[in-house]
């Protein structure tokens, strides 16, 4: 898919690489701003309890 996008972008290779980088950063930003918070609201199991450590033992402090 990235090859198809890269081939269809205008300009020399350096400009196309910069454009692809911008698209990738925008995609990751959209995931963190809209998709991941939505998923956390839809599936409560994705959000851990703050009083329980990752190993399942209560945290100290």
mmCIF file of the N, C-alpha and C atoms, coordinates in Angstrom:
data_MODEL
# 
_entry.id   MODEL 
# 
loop_
_atom_site.group_PDB 
_atom_site.id 
_atom_site.type_symbol 
_atom_site.label_atom_id 
_atom_site.label_alt_id 
_atom_site.label_comp_id 
_atom_site.label_asym_id 
_atom_site.label_entity_id 
_atom_site.label_seq_id 
_atom_site.pdbx_PDB_ins_code 
_atom_site.Cartn_x 
_atom_site.Cartn_y 
_atom_site.Cartn_z 
_atom_site.occupancy 
_atom_site.B_iso_or_equiv 
_atom_site.pdbx_formal_charge 
_atom_site.auth_seq_id 
_atom_site.auth_comp_id 
_atom_site.auth_asym_id 
_atom_site.auth_atom_id 
_atom_site.pdbx_PDB_model_num 
ATOM 1   N N  . UNK A 1 1  ? 0.815   -1.180 0.000  1.00 0.00 ? 1  UNK A N  1 
ATOM 2   C CA . UNK A 1 1  ? 0.000   0.000  0.000  1.00 0.00 ? 1  UNK A CA 1 
ATOM 3   C C  . UNK A 1 1  ? 0.869   1.257  0.000  1.00 0.00 ? 1  UNK A C  1 
ATOM 4   N N  . UNK A 1 2  ? 1.929   1.281  0.823  1.00 0.00 ? 2  UNK A N  1 
ATOM 5   C CA . UNK A 1 2  ? 2.789   2.456  0.860  1.00 0.00 ? 2  UNK A CA 1 
ATOM 6   C C  . UNK A 1 2  ? 3.499   2.652  -0.474 1.00 0.00 ? 2  UNK A C  1 
ATOM 7   N N  . UNK A 1 3  ? 3.816   1.565  -1.161 1.00 0.00 ? 3  UNK A N  1 
ATOM 8   C CA . UNK A 1 3  ? 4.444   1.676  -2.481 1.00 0.00 ? 3  UNK A CA 1 
ATOM 9   C C  . UNK A 1 3  ? 3.488   2.332  -3.463 1.00 0.00 ? 3  UNK A C  1 
ATOM 10  N N  . UNK A 1 4  ? 2.224   1.966  -3.433 1.00 0.00 ? 4  UNK A N  1 
ATOM 11  C CA . UNK A 1 4  ? 1.244   2.566  -4.321 1.00 0.00 ? 4  UNK A CA 1 
ATOM 12  C C  . UNK A 1 4  ? 1.120   4.063  -4.041 1.00 0.00 ? 4  UNK A C  1 
ATOM 13  N N  . UNK A 1 5  ? 1.065   4.438  -2.753 1.00 0.00 ? 5  UNK A N  1 
ATOM 14  C CA . UNK A 1 5  ? 0.976   5.852  -2.382 1.00 0.00 ? 5  UNK A CA 1 
ATOM 15  C C  . UNK A 1 5  ? 2.232   6.581  -2.841 1.00 0.00 ? 5  UNK A C  1 
ATOM 16  N N  . UNK A 1 6  ? 3.388   5.994  -2.601 1.00 0.00 ? 6  UNK A N  1 
ATOM 17  C CA . UNK A 1 6  ? 4.657   6.629  -2.964 1.00 0.00 ? 6  UNK A CA 1 
ATOM 18  C C  . UNK A 1 6  ? 4.742   6.859  -4.470 1.00 0.00 ? 6  UNK A C  1 
ATOM 19  N N  . UNK A 1 7  ? 4.277   5.905  -5.267 1.00 0.00 ? 7  UNK A N  1 
ATOM 20  C CA . UNK A 1 7  ? 4.330   6.047  -6.725 1.00 0.00 ? 7  UNK A CA 1 
ATOM 21  C C  . UNK A 1 7  ? 3.412   7.144  -7.233 1.00 0.00 ? 7  UNK A C  1 
ATOM 22  N N  . UNK A 1 8  ? 2.296   7.379  -6.562 1.00 0.00 ? 8  UNK A N  1 
ATOM 23  C CA . UNK A 1 8  ? 1.301   8.329  -7.048 1.00 0.00 ? 8  UNK A CA 1 
ATOM 24  C C  . UNK A 1 8  ? 1.470   9.749  -6.509 1.00 0.00 ? 8  UNK A C  1 
ATOM 25  N N  . UNK A 1 9  ? 2.428   9.952  -5.629 1.00 0.00 ? 9  UNK A N  1 
ATOM 26  C CA . UNK A 1 9  ? 2.677   11.296 -5.131 1.00 0.00 ? 9  UNK A CA 1 
ATOM 27  C C  . UNK A 1 9  ? 3.519   12.077 -6.138 1.00 0.00 ? 9  UNK A C  1 
ATOM 28  N N  . UNK A 1 10 ? 3.287   13.390 -6.227 1.00 0.00 ? 10 UNK A N  1 
ATOM 29  C CA . UNK A 1 10 ? 4.062   14.197 -7.171 1.00 0.00 ? 10 UNK A CA 1 
ATOM 30  C C  . UNK A 1 10 ? 5.436   14.551 -6.607 1.00 0.00 ? 10 UNK A C  1 
ATOM 31  N N  . UNK A 1 11 ? 6.349   14.937 -7.496 1.00 0.00 ? 11 UNK A N  1 
ATOM 32  C CA . UNK A 1 11 ? 7.643   15.465 -7.093 1.00 0.00 ? 11 UNK A CA 1 
ATOM 33  C C  . UNK A 1 11 ? 8.749   14.437 -7.058 1.00 0.00 ? 11 UNK A C  1 
ATOM 34  N N  . UNK A 1 12 ? 9.956   14.907 -6.749 1.00 0.00 ? 12 UNK A N  1 
ATOM 35  C CA . UNK A 1 12 ? 11.107  14.006 -6.646 1.00 0.00 ? 12 UNK A CA 1 
ATOM 36  C C  . UNK A 1 12 ? 11.007  13.104 -5.414 1.00 0.00 ? 12 UNK A C  1 
ATOM 37  N N  . UNK A 1 13 ? 11.888  12.145 -5.351 1.00 0.00 ? 13 UNK A N  1 
ATOM 38  C CA . UNK A 1 13 ? 11.838  11.133 -4.289 1.00 0.00 ? 13 UNK A CA 1 
ATOM 39  C C  . UNK A 1 13 ? 11.925  11.749 -2.895 1.00 0.00 ? 13 UNK A C  1 
ATOM 40  N N  . UNK A 1 14 ? 12.741  12.778 -2.718 1.00 0.00 ? 14 UNK A N  1 
ATOM 41  C CA . UNK A 1 14 ? 12.882  13.392 -1.395 1.00 0.00 ? 14 UNK A CA 1 
ATOM 42  C C  . UNK A 1 14 ? 11.560  14.031 -0.945 1.00 0.00 ? 14 UNK A C  1 
ATOM 43  N N  . UNK A 1 15 ? 10.865  14.686 -1.857 1.00 0.00 ? 15 UNK A N  1 
ATOM 44  C CA . UNK A 1 15 ? 9.584   15.305 -1.522 1.00 0.00 ? 15 UNK A CA 1 
ATOM 45  C C  . UNK A 1 15 ? 8.545   14.235 -1.231 1.00 0.00 ? 15 UNK A C  1 
ATOM 46  N N  . UNK A 1 16 ? 8.550   13.176 -2.015 1.00 0.00 ? 16 UNK A N  1 
ATOM 47  C CA . UNK A 1 16 ? 7.591   12.090 -1.775 1.00 0.00 ? 16 UNK A CA 1 
ATOM 48  C C  . UNK A 1 16 ? 7.851   11.422 -0.437 1.00 0.00 ? 16 UNK A C  1 
ATOM 49  N N  . UNK A 1 17 ? 9.125   11.227 -0.088 1.00 0.00 ? 17 UNK A N  1 
ATOM 50  C CA . UNK A 1 17 ? 9.448   10.622 1.207  1.00 0.00 ? 17 UNK A CA 1 
ATOM 51  C C  . UNK A 1 17 ? 8.965   11.512 2.348  1.00 0.00 ? 17 UNK A C  1 
ATOM 52  N N  . UNK A 1 18 ? 9.122   12.824 2.192  1.00 0.00 ? 18 UNK A N  1 
ATOM 53  C CA . UNK A 1 18 ? 8.648   13.755 3.213  1.00 0.00 ? 18 UNK A CA 1 
ATOM 54  C C  . UNK A 1 18 ? 7.125   13.703 3.325  1.00 0.00 ? 18 UNK A C  1 
ATOM 55  N N  . UNK A 1 19 ? 6.442   13.636 2.206  1.00 0.00 ? 19 UNK A N  1 
ATOM 56  C CA . UNK A 1 19 ? 4.983   13.545 2.219  1.00 0.00 ? 19 UNK A CA 1 
ATOM 57  C C  . UNK A 1 19 ? 4.504   12.251 2.875  1.00 0.00 ? 19 UNK A C  1 
ATOM 58  N N  . UNK A 1 20 ? 5.171   11.147 2.584  1.00 0.00 ? 20 UNK A N  1 
ATOM 59  C CA . UNK A 1 20 ? 4.809   9.875  3.212  1.00 0.00 ? 20 UNK A CA 1 
ATOM 60  C C  . UNK A 1 20 ? 5.038   9.950  4.719  1.00 0.00 ? 20 UNK A C  1 
ATOM 61  N N  . UNK A 1 21 ? 6.122   10.572 5.134  1.00 0.00 ? 21 UNK A N  1 
ATOM 62  C CA . UNK A 1 21 ? 6.398   10.732 6.562  1.00 0.00 ? 21 UNK A CA 1 
ATOM 63  C C  . UNK A 1 21 ? 5.311   11.566 7.233  1.00 0.00 ? 21 UNK A C  1 
ATOM 64  N N  . UNK A 1 22 ? 4.883   12.633 6.580  1.00 0.00 ? 22 UNK A N  1 
ATOM 65  C CA . UNK A 1 22 ? 3.817   13.476 7.126  1.00 0.00 ? 22 UNK A CA 1 
ATOM 66  C C  . UNK A 1 22 ? 2.517   12.683 7.247  1.00 0.00 ? 22 UNK A C  1 
ATOM 67  N N  . UNK A 1 23 ? 2.213   11.884 6.239  1.00 0.00 ? 23 UNK A N  1 
ATOM 68  C CA . UNK A 1 23 ? 0.989   11.066 6.280  1.00 0.00 ? 23 UNK A CA 1 
ATOM 69  C C  . UNK A 1 23 ? 1.065   10.057 7.414  1.00 0.00 ? 23 UNK A C  1 
ATOM 70  N N  . UNK A 1 24 ? 2.219   9.439  7.607  1.00 0.00 ? 24 UNK A N  1 
ATOM 71  C CA . UNK A 1 24 ? 2.364   8.449  8.679  1.00 0.00 ? 24 UNK A CA 1 
ATOM 72  C C  . UNK A 1 24 ? 2.204   9.106  10.052 1.00 0.00 ? 24 UNK A C  1 
ATOM 73  N N  . UNK A 1 25 ? 2.802   10.278 10.239 1.00 0.00 ? 25 UNK A N  1 
ATOM 74  C CA . UNK A 1 25 ? 2.680   10.987 11.516 1.00 0.00 ? 25 UNK A CA 1 
ATOM 75  C C  . UNK A 1 25 ? 1.221   11.384 11.755 1.00 0.00 ? 25 UNK A C  1 
ATOM 76  N N  . UNK A 1 26 ? 0.541   11.854 10.713 1.00 0.00 ? 26 UNK A N  1 
ATOM 77  C CA . UNK A 1 26 ? -0.869  12.216 10.855 1.00 0.00 ? 26 UNK A CA 1 
ATOM 78  C C  . UNK A 1 26 ? -1.719  11.001 11.202 1.00 0.00 ? 26 UNK A C  1 
ATOM 79  N N  . UNK A 1 27 ? -1.408  9.865  10.616 1.00 0.00 ? 27 UNK A N  1 
ATOM 80  C CA . UNK A 1 27 ? -2.147  8.640  10.907 1.00 0.00 ? 27 UNK A CA 1 
ATOM 81  C C  . UNK A 1 27 ? -1.964  8.215  12.365 1.00 0.00 ? 27 UNK A C  1 
ATOM 82  N N  . UNK A 1 28 ? -0.746  8.244  12.844 1.00 0.00 ? 28 UNK A N  1 
ATOM 83  C CA . UNK A 1 28 ? -0.478  7.879  14.239 1.00 0.00 ? 28 UNK A CA 1 
ATOM 84  C C  . UNK A 1 28 ? -1.154  8.871  15.186 1.00 0.00 ? 28 UNK A C  1 
ATOM 85  N N  . UNK A 1 29 ? -1.099  10.163 14.848 1.00 0.00 ? 29 UNK A N  1 
ATOM 86  C CA . UNK A 1 29 ? -1.753  11.173 15.686 1.00 0.00 ? 29 UNK A CA 1 
ATOM 87  C C  . UNK A 1 29 ? -3.263  10.933 15.735 1.00 0.00 ? 29 UNK A C  1 
ATOM 88  N N  . UNK A 1 30 ? -3.872  10.615 14.595 1.00 0.00 ? 30 UNK A N  1 
ATOM 89  C CA . UNK A 1 30 ? -5.309  10.347 14.568 1.00 0.00 ? 30 UNK A CA 1 
ATOM 90  C C  . UNK A 1 30 ? -5.648  9.132  15.427 1.00 0.00 ? 30 UNK A C  1 
ATOM 91  N N  . UNK A 1 31 ? -4.800  8.127  15.405 1.00 0.00 ? 31 UNK A N  1 
ATOM 92  C CA . UNK A 1 31 ? -5.043  6.955  16.251 1.00 0.00 ? 31 UNK A CA 1 
ATOM 93  C C  . UNK A 1 31 ? -5.040  7.326  17.725 1.00 0.00 ? 31 UNK A C  1 
ATOM 94  N N  . UNK A 1 32 ? -4.043  8.121  18.148 1.00 0.00 ? 32 UNK A N  1 
ATOM 95  C CA . UNK A 1 32 ? -3.958  8.478  19.563 1.00 0.00 ? 32 UNK A CA 1 
ATOM 96  C C  . UNK A 1 32 ? -5.031  9.460  19.994 1.00 0.00 ? 32 UNK A C  1 
ATOM 97  N N  . UNK A 1 33 ? -5.472  10.336 19.095 1.00 0.00 ? 33 UNK A N  1 
ATOM 98  C CA . UNK A 1 33 ? -6.452  11.358 19.469 1.00 0.00 ? 33 UNK A CA 1 
ATOM 99  C C  . UNK A 1 33 ? -7.876  10.811 19.435 1.00 0.00 ? 33 UNK A C  1 
ATOM 100 N N  . UNK A 1 34 ? -8.222  10.014 18.412 1.00 0.00 ? 34 UNK A N  1 
ATOM 101 C CA . UNK A 1 34 ? -9.612  9.600  18.252 1.00 0.00 ? 34 UNK A CA 1 
ATOM 102 C C  . UNK A 1 34 ? -9.848  8.101  18.424 1.00 0.00 ? 34 UNK A C  1 
ATOM 103 N N  . UNK A 1 35 ? -9.024  7.257  17.833 1.00 0.00 ? 35 UNK A N  1 
ATOM 104 C CA . UNK A 1 35 ? -9.317  5.820  17.805 1.00 0.00 ? 35 UNK A CA 1 
ATOM 105 C C  . UNK A 1 35 ? -9.057  5.160  19.154 1.00 0.00 ? 35 UNK A C  1 
ATOM 106 N N  . UNK A 1 36 ? -7.890  5.383  19.744 1.00 0.00 ? 36 UNK A N  1 
ATOM 107 C CA . UNK A 1 36 ? -7.575  4.710  21.008 1.00 0.00 ? 36 UNK A CA 1 
ATOM 108 C C  . UNK A 1 36 ? -8.493  5.141  22.146 1.00 0.00 ? 36 UNK A C  1 
ATOM 109 N N  . UNK A 1 37 ? -8.802  6.438  22.308 1.00 0.00 ? 37 UNK A N  1 
ATOM 110 C CA . UNK A 1 37 ? -9.772  6.798  23.362 1.00 0.00 ? 37 UNK A CA 1 
ATOM 111 C C  . UNK A 1 37 ? -11.149 6.189  23.124 1.00 0.00 ? 37 UNK A C  1 
ATOM 112 N N  . UNK A 1 38 ? -11.594 6.149  21.887 1.00 0.00 ? 38 UNK A N  1 
ATOM 113 C CA . UNK A 1 38 ? -12.885 5.523  21.578 1.00 0.00 ? 38 UNK A CA 1 
ATOM 114 C C  . UNK A 1 38 ? -12.852 4.045  21.949 1.00 0.00 ? 38 UNK A C  1 
ATOM 115 N N  . UNK A 1 39 ? -11.766 3.354  21.596 1.00 0.00 ? 39 UNK A N  1 
ATOM 116 C CA . UNK A 1 39 ? -11.657 1.928  21.908 1.00 0.00 ? 39 UNK A CA 1 
ATOM 117 C C  . UNK A 1 39 ? -11.643 1.703  23.415 1.00 0.00 ? 39 UNK A C  1 
ATOM 118 N N  . UNK A 1 40 ? -10.988 2.583  24.161 1.00 0.00 ? 40 UNK A N  1 
ATOM 119 C CA . UNK A 1 40 ? -10.948 2.439  25.620 1.00 0.00 ? 40 UNK A CA 1 
ATOM 120 C C  . UNK A 1 40 ? -12.338 2.605  26.221 1.00 0.00 ? 40 UNK A C  1 
ATOM 121 N N  . UNK A 1 41 ? -13.157 3.474  25.634 1.00 0.00 ? 41 UNK A N  1 
ATOM 122 C CA . UNK A 1 41 ? -14.521 3.633  26.130 1.00 0.00 ? 41 UNK A CA 1 
ATOM 123 C C  . UNK A 1 41 ? -15.394 2.438  25.775 1.00 0.00 ? 41 UNK A C  1 
ATOM 124 N N  . UNK A 1 42 ? -15.177 1.841  24.618 1.00 0.00 ? 42 UNK A N  1 
ATOM 125 C CA . UNK A 1 42 ? -16.007 0.731  24.169 1.00 0.00 ? 42 UNK A CA 1 
ATOM 126 C C  . UNK A 1 42 ? -15.684 -0.562 24.892 1.00 0.00 ? 42 UNK A C  1 
ATOM 127 N N  . UNK A 1 43 ? -14.409 -0.774 25.220 1.00 0.00 ? 43 UNK A N  1 
ATOM 128 C CA . UNK A 1 43 ? -13.981 -2.002 25.874 1.00 0.00 ? 43 UNK A CA 1 
ATOM 129 C C  . UNK A 1 43 ? -13.312 -1.649 27.197 1.00 0.00 ? 43 UNK A C  1 
ATOM 130 N N  . UNK A 1 44 ? -14.075 -1.643 28.287 1.00 0.00 ? 44 UNK A N  1 
ATOM 131 C CA . UNK A 1 44 ? -13.507 -1.244 29.581 1.00 0.00 ? 44 UNK A CA 1 
ATOM 132 C C  . UNK A 1 44 ? -12.330 -2.106 30.021 1.00 0.00 ? 44 UNK A C  1 
ATOM 133 N N  . UNK A 1 45 ? -12.225 -3.325 29.540 1.00 0.00 ? 45 UNK A N  1 
ATOM 134 C CA . UNK A 1 45 ? -11.107 -4.183 29.917 1.00 0.00 ? 45 UNK A CA 1 
ATOM 135 C C  . UNK A 1 45 ? -9.771  -3.689 29.402 1.00 0.00 ? 45 UNK A C  1 
ATOM 136 N N  . UNK A 1 46 ? -9.771  -2.777 28.463 1.00 0.00 ? 46 UNK A N  1 
ATOM 137 C CA . UNK A 1 46 ? -8.515  -2.250 27.935 1.00 0.00 ? 46 UNK A CA 1 
ATOM 138 C C  . UNK A 1 46 ? -7.841  -1.278 28.893 1.00 0.00 ? 46 UNK A C  1 
ATOM 139 N N  . UNK A 1 47 ? -8.613  -0.691 29.786 1.00 0.00 ? 47 UNK A N  1 
ATOM 140 C CA . UNK A 1 47 ? -8.073  0.265  30.735 1.00 0.00 ? 47 UNK A CA 1 
ATOM 141 C C  . UNK A 1 47 ? -7.847  -0.465 32.038 1.00 0.00 ? 47 UNK A C  1 
ATOM 142 N N  . UNK A 1 48 ? -6.595  -0.505 32.490 1.00 0.00 ? 48 UNK A N  1 
ATOM 143 C CA . UNK A 1 48 ? -6.269  -1.203 33.724 1.00 0.00 ? 48 UNK A CA 1 
ATOM 144 C C  . UNK A 1 48 ? -6.670  -0.414 34.954 1.00 0.00 ? 48 UNK A C  1 
ATOM 145 N N  . UNK A 1 49 ? -6.802  -1.119 36.054 1.00 0.00 ? 49 UNK A N  1 
ATOM 146 C CA . UNK A 1 49 ? -7.093  -0.455 37.317 1.00 0.00 ? 49 UNK A CA 1 
ATOM 147 C C  . UNK A 1 49 ? -5.820  0.205  37.823 1.00 0.00 ? 49 UNK A C  1 
ATOM 148 N N  . UNK A 1 50 ? -5.868  1.450  38.296 1.00 0.00 ? 50 UNK A N  1 
ATOM 149 C CA . UNK A 1 50 ? -4.651  2.129  38.734 1.00 0.00 ? 50 UNK A CA 1 
ATOM 150 C C  . UNK A 1 50 ? -4.064  1.556  40.021 1.00 0.00 ? 50 UNK A C  1 
ATOM 151 N N  . UNK A 1 51 ? -4.865  0.816  40.803 1.00 0.00 ? 51 UNK A N  1 
ATOM 152 C CA . UNK A 1 51 ? -4.358  0.264  42.053 1.00 0.00 ? 51 UNK A CA 1 
ATOM 153 C C  . UNK A 1 51 ? -3.769  -1.135 41.894 1.00 0.00 ? 51 UNK A C  1 
ATOM 154 N N  . UNK A 1 52 ? -3.726  -1.663 40.658 1.00 0.00 ? 52 UNK A N  1 
ATOM 155 C CA . UNK A 1 52 ? -3.202  -2.998 40.425 1.00 0.00 ? 52 UNK A CA 1 
ATOM 156 C C  . UNK A 1 52 ? -2.043  -2.896 39.435 1.00 0.00 ? 52 UNK A C  1 
ATOM 157 N N  . UNK A 1 53 ? -0.914  -3.488 39.802 1.00 0.00 ? 53 UNK A N  1 
ATOM 158 C CA . UNK A 1 53 ? 0.258   -3.467 38.922 1.00 0.00 ? 53 UNK A CA 1 
ATOM 159 C C  . UNK A 1 53 ? 0.039   -4.424 37.757 1.00 0.00 ? 53 UNK A C  1 
ATOM 160 N N  . UNK A 1 54 ? 0.911   -4.380 36.782 1.00 0.00 ? 54 UNK A N  1 
ATOM 161 C CA . UNK A 1 54 ? 0.784   -5.202 35.591 1.00 0.00 ? 54 UNK A CA 1 
ATOM 162 C C  . UNK A 1 54 ? 0.849   -6.688 35.938 1.00 0.00 ? 54 UNK A C  1 
ATOM 163 N N  . UNK A 1 55 ? 1.649   -7.044 36.925 1.00 0.00 ? 55 UNK A N  1 
ATOM 164 C CA . UNK A 1 55 ? 1.791   -8.459 37.288 1.00 0.00 ? 55 UNK A CA 1 
ATOM 165 C C  . UNK A 1 55 ? 0.581   -8.996 38.031 1.00 0.00 ? 55 UNK A C  1 
ATOM 166 N N  . UNK A 1 56 ? -0.338  -8.137 38.421 1.00 0.00 ? 56 UNK A N  1 
ATOM 167 C CA . UNK A 1 56 ? -1.531  -8.568 39.109 1.00 0.00 ? 56 UNK A CA 1 
ATOM 168 C C  . UNK A 1 56 ? -1.453  -8.415 40.623 1.00 0.00 ? 56 UNK A C  1 
ATOM 169 N N  . UNK A 1 57 ? -0.293  -7.999 41.135 1.00 0.00 ? 57 UNK A N  1 
ATOM 170 C CA . UNK A 1 57 ? -0.154  -7.765 42.567 1.00 0.00 ? 57 UNK A CA 1 
ATOM 171 C C  . UNK A 1 57 ? -0.429  -6.298 42.839 1.00 0.00 ? 57 UNK A C  1 
ATOM 172 N N  . UNK A 1 58 ? -0.985  -5.975 44.003 1.00 0.00 ? 58 UNK A N  1 
ATOM 173 C CA . UNK A 1 58 ? -1.268  -4.570 44.317 1.00 0.00 ? 58 UNK A CA 1 
ATOM 174 C C  . UNK A 1 58 ? 0.015   -3.743 44.332 1.00 0.00 ? 58 UNK A C  1 
ATOM 175 N N  . UNK A 1 59 ? -0.083  -2.525 43.842 1.00 0.00 ? 59 UNK A N  1 
ATOM 176 C CA . UNK A 1 59 ? 1.081   -1.652 43.805 1.00 0.00 ? 59 UNK A CA 1 
ATOM 177 C C  . UNK A 1 59 ? 1.347   -1.083 45.186 1.00 0.00 ? 59 UNK A C  1 
ATOM 178 N N  . UNK A 1 60 ? 2.582   -0.764 45.448 1.00 0.00 ? 60 UNK A N  1 
ATOM 179 C CA . UNK A 1 60 ? 2.995   -0.205 46.726 1.00 0.00 ? 60 UNK A CA 1 
ATOM 180 C C  . UNK A 1 60 ? 3.058   1.312  46.598 1.00 0.00 ? 60 UNK A C  1 
ATOM 181 N N  . UNK A 1 61 ? 2.212   2.019  47.273 1.00 0.00 ? 61 UNK A N  1 
ATOM 182 C CA . UNK A 1 61 ? 2.326   3.471  47.267 1.00 0.00 ? 61 UNK A CA 1 
ATOM 183 C C  . UNK A 1 61 ? 1.124   4.092  46.820 1.00 0.00 ? 61 UNK A C  1 
# 
